[in-house]
Amino acid sequence: MNIIITGASRGIGRETAKIFAANKENLIIVISRSKDKLFSLKTECSDKGAGKIIPLVTDLENIKKNEKMIYDFVIKHMKSVDILINNAGFLQNTLFSETSGDTAERTFNINFFAPAQLIKLLLPLMGKGKRSHVINISSMGAVQGSAKYPGLAYYSASKAAIANLTECLAEEYKEHNIAFNCLALGSANTEMFNEAFPGYKAAVTAQEMAILISDFAVKGQKYFNGKILPVSGSTP
Ligand SMILES: NC(=O)c1ccc[n+]([C@@H]2O[C@H](COP(=O)([O-])OP(=O)(O)OC[C@H]3O[C@@H](n4cnc5c(N)ncnc54)[C@H](OP(=O)(O)O)[C@@H]3O)[C@@H](O)[C@H]2O)c1
């Protein structure tokens, strides 16, 4: 399968890429800003002689400037896209009244506009033959009625925006052989989680979350389209 994962240098994205790389039939473009980490992922996976990891080093905050480069890179390596996982994310834990305009914009640029733009860019490569699956990674904080936490207003709002976009795109492209789903994640033990919530214990490891995401990415498009699925064992 041809797979693209954003935010694969660390955390959940990196673990997800590693799972896909265990299948030698997979070609995986991994995107983030950290060249060294993406290339160490490639080395780690190629040492195991499995699926091919192809690093694409770019800052998704500037996706508009890099659109052509990204598209040309993708079509150089794959003629179609089976799975796109919009996983890259930005979280700064700051009270609403203390959040600068730059941080607010950055949050929406990385968590909403970049994935939206990437989907738009790659749509011509999706739905060819096999049903493509776009997965947008959101957060439990974006789910209506879920527990909310001070300091996460812009982050949660940006994640709610990408969740809503998922529903809209599923409707707009329902005749195009592409499924759009959104996973609203609960806590996973990553650098983002530990930086935002020092001293708290996450519900699952990054690897455990990656198992769910990779499994859903391969099978979920048959059963779900336009769904926002909470991935959390806690109540409510
Ligand atoms: N961990 C949790 O508890 C939790 C809960 C709910 C939702 N989520 C969501 O799950 C996703 C993964 O989270 P995580 O905990 O694994 O986060 P993480 O450890 O902070 O990893 C975030 C990834 O996003 C990439 N990224 C950030 N800004 C970028 C940019 N401007 N351009 C390109 N790549 C960028 C980072 O790579 P570079 O720094 O190399 O660019 C990194 O690979 C995020 O969308 C997050 O919001 C996580």
The ligand as a Tripos MOL2 file, in Angstrom:
@<TRIPOS>MOLECULE
LIG
   48    52     1     0     0
SMALL
NO_CHARGES

@<TRIPOS>ATOM
      1 N1         -0.4130   12.1910   22.8440 N.am      1 LIG1
      2 C1         -1.6620   12.4070   23.1990 C.2       1 LIG1
      3 O1         -2.0630   12.1720   24.3540 O.2       1 LIG1
      4 C2         -2.6600   12.9190   22.1930 C.ar      1 LIG1
      5 C3         -4.0050   13.0280   22.5740 C.ar      1 LIG1
      6 C4         -4.9200   13.4990   21.6550 C.ar      1 LIG1
      7 C5         -4.5230   13.8210   20.3610 C.ar      1 LIG1
      8 N2         -3.2000   13.6990   20.0190 N.ar      1 LIG1
      9 C6         -2.8170   14.0640   18.6480 C.3       1 LIG1
     10 O2         -2.0820   12.9900   18.0910 O.3       1 LIG1
     11 C7         -1.1230   13.5010   17.1410 C.3       1 LIG1
     12 C8          0.2640   12.9710   17.5000 C.3       1 LIG1
     13 O3          0.5560   13.4000   18.8030 O.3       1 LIG1
     14 P1          1.8930   13.0340   19.5850 P.3       1 LIG1
     15 O4          1.5330   13.0260   21.0220 O.co2     1 LIG1
     16 O5          2.5540   11.8540   18.9660 O.co2     1 LIG1
     17 O6          2.7460   14.3800   19.3250 O.3       1 LIG1
     18 P2          4.3210   14.6730   19.2640 P.3       1 LIG1
     19 O7          5.0850   13.6420   19.9880 O.co2     1 LIG1
     20 O8          4.4650   16.1080   19.6770 O.co2     1 LIG1
     21 O9          4.6030   14.5590   17.7050 O.3       1 LIG1
     22 C9          4.0900   15.5340   16.8520 C.3       1 LIG1
     23 C10         4.6220   15.3120   15.4570 C.3       1 LIG1
     24 O10         4.1350   16.3940   14.6310 O.3       1 LIG1
     25 C11         5.2320   16.9190   13.8920 C.3       1 LIG1
     26 N3          5.0380   18.3310   13.6280 N.ar      1 LIG1
     27 C12         4.7290   19.3160   14.5060 C.ar      1 LIG1
     28 N4          4.7180   20.5020   13.8970 N.ar      1 LIG1
     29 C13         5.0130   20.2710   12.5920 C.ar      1 LIG1
     30 C14         5.1670   21.1140   11.4580 C.ar      1 LIG1
     31 N5          5.0340   22.4430   11.5410 N.pl3     1 LIG1
     32 N6          5.4810   20.5480   10.2670 N.ar      1 LIG1
     33 C15         5.6480   19.2100   10.1730 C.ar      1 LIG1
     34 N7          5.5200   18.3610   11.2150 N.ar      1 LIG1
     35 C16         5.2160   18.8960   12.4120 C.ar      1 LIG1
     36 C17         6.4450   16.7020   14.7980 C.3       1 LIG1
     37 O11         7.6260   16.5890   14.0340 O.3       1 LIG1
     38 P3          8.7830   17.6870   13.9250 P.3       1 LIG1
     39 O12         8.9130   18.3570   15.2630 O.co2     1 LIG1
     40 O13         9.9540   16.8790   13.5170 O.co2     1 LIG1
     41 O14         8.3320   18.6100   12.8270 O.co2     1 LIG1
     42 C18         6.1330   15.3290   15.4020 C.3       1 LIG1
     43 O15         6.5850   14.3060   14.5490 O.3       1 LIG1
     44 C19        -1.2330   15.0270   17.2180 C.3       1 LIG1
     45 O16        -2.0520   15.4940   16.1950 O.3       1 LIG1
     46 C20        -1.8880   15.2610   18.5670 C.3       1 LIG1
     47 O17        -2.5730   16.4910   18.6100 O.3       1 LIG1
     48 C21        -2.2590   13.2550   20.9030 C.ar      1 LIG1
@<TRIPOS>BOND
     1     1     2 1
     2     2     3 2
     3     2     4 1
     4     4     5 ar
     5     4    48 ar
     6     5     6 ar
     7     6     7 ar
     8     7     8 ar
     9     8     9 1
    10     8    48 ar
    11     9    10 1
    12     9    46 1
    13    10    11 1
    14    11    12 1
    15    11    44 1
    16    12    13 1
    17    13    14 1
    18    14    15 2
    19    14    16 1
    20    14    17 1
    21    17    18 1
    22    18    19 2
    23    18    20 1
    24    18    21 1
    25    21    22 1
    26    22    23 1
    27    23    24 1
    28    23    42 1
    29    24    25 1
    30    25    26 1
    31    25    36 1
    32    26    27 ar
    33    26    35 ar
    34    27    28 ar
    35    28    29 ar
    36    29    30 ar
    37    29    35 ar
    38    30    31 1
    39    30    32 ar
    40    32    33 ar
    41    33    34 ar
    42    34    35 ar
    43    36    37 1
    44    36    42 1
    45    37    38 1
    46    38    39 2
    47    38    40 1
    48    38    41 1
    49    42    43 1
    50    44    45 1
    51    44    46 1
    52    46    47 1
@<TRIPOS>SUBSTRUCTURE
     1 LIG1         1 GROUP 0 **** ****
